[in-house]
Amino acid sequence: MDERDDYAAEPGDGGRFDGDVEEVGEWDEASVADELQRLGFDDDEDLEFDEALPVVAIVGRPNVGKSTLVNRILGRREAVVEDVPGVTRDRVAYEAEWAGRRFTLLDTGGYERDAIGMAASIARQAEIAVSMADVVVMVVDARVGALDEDEAVVKVLRRSGKPVLLAANKVDDARTEADAAALWNLGLGEPIPVSALHGRGSGDMLEIIIGMLPEKVDGPSRPRGPRRIALVGRPNVGKSSLLNQLAGEQRVVVDDMAGTTVDPVDELIEADGRVWMFVDTAGIRKRFDEASGHEYYAVLRTKAALDKAEVAVVLLDVSHPITEQDQRLLTMVEESGRALVIVFNKWDLMDDERRTNLEREVERDLLSVAWAPTLNMSALTGRHLQRLIPAIDEAIAGWETRVPTGRLNQFLGELVAGHPHPVRSGKQPRILFATQASIRPPTFVLFTSGFLEAGYRRYIERRLREEFGFIGSPINVNLRVRQKRKR
């Protein structure tokens, strides 16, 4: 019988080659590339640009169902919803579409007149959303009727001069439509009865909204794919303060109370002459499997925002010791395959003793992400803010580094010659051929004559970093192991 060479993945490496390879030495870059593409390795497409979109703002007093209506319009659960006033605190933008018309949907926190503290900041964000909007949807709880707080919202809308649609929410059946009719006295025109929870009337409402949108929006084209940067960290480490510093104004609500941000907040920001999409995510204070209520959904949103991002900027509060949760977040970023920048925030609160302790903590707790660029910063004062974009650029460059196949195999040949794999059971596995399968993050596939031990693979990864950089990026080293079988 003939002996043929069959390639199988190392256990846990995810996949195998289908079919046989008779002579490994005849693999060239083109044929390997075809095989890798068949296995699902492919590079991302170039970024594109899109026209500016009209903006629809959803406003109203707290807990009338604004975020539920946002989810109904989007057709998916994006905005965090819980039966507690004040869950939404920032203005949060989503891209929506109805009947072929795309628009930006702004969810806002509940507007309260004469608000103080964080409530005042939430109200201010709602007012900003109205000023940005082409159409405003005011949501009122039809079951409760018009309250003084609703009248206060109406006054803000009248001052704005923006087109307004009045959505009478929580009209779950025909018997309660009379409740909607009672809202005529707000002076905003005909109330449109809807049930955001059940979807009743939402299609009619959207048809009206589309009819109110301008045919064309003035302004520059909107980047479809600017670099997406996720700000990640435990609650109250300064993510929102950093975003506000970058924007040069208060874009998100900042408060000393942990957990102010719940929904991820997307903001287009110009820095160093380029447009970036920064995403302020909710602080994650618990293990994923321990979260509950709106915090559970906020964790889901944060993980989704990280999946869409290219770079994660993880903020650590250096005024306190590095925690297990900090380390879990860093591990989550590494496993997601995003580029990574670590910001030691609140540097203005450091003293000599804390600085000495921090150095020990970094050596002990952050060893697994020693490849990530770090910077010391105060998001509150803006100290060293100018160093952030260069660090992000460095991480992106590492994330998108590609090593030519010839250079890679030359390097590995020299590496193996100087430090061969240990002999096991009388056999010494060899690296027959290698290629970089993809970037973002850099992923390598080694074709070998036998399994490589985990320690040797870590050695290869360390030497790859020493030789080619990959600063700010995780790298993956996968194996395709030749196995002999008879037919």
Helices and strands as residue ranges (DSSP letters): E 3-9, E 16-21, G 24-26, H 29-38, E 49-50, E 55-59, H 66-74, E 92-98, E 101-107, H 118-132, E 135-141, H 148-160, E 164-169, G 174-176, H 177-181, G 182-186, E 192-193, H 202-212, E 222-223, E 227-232, H 239-247, E 265-271, E 274-280, G 288-290, H 293-308, E 311-317, H 324-336, E 339-345, G 347-349, H 352-365, G 367-369, E 374-376, G 385-387, H 388-399, H 405-418, E 431-438, E 443-448, H 454-468, E 476-486
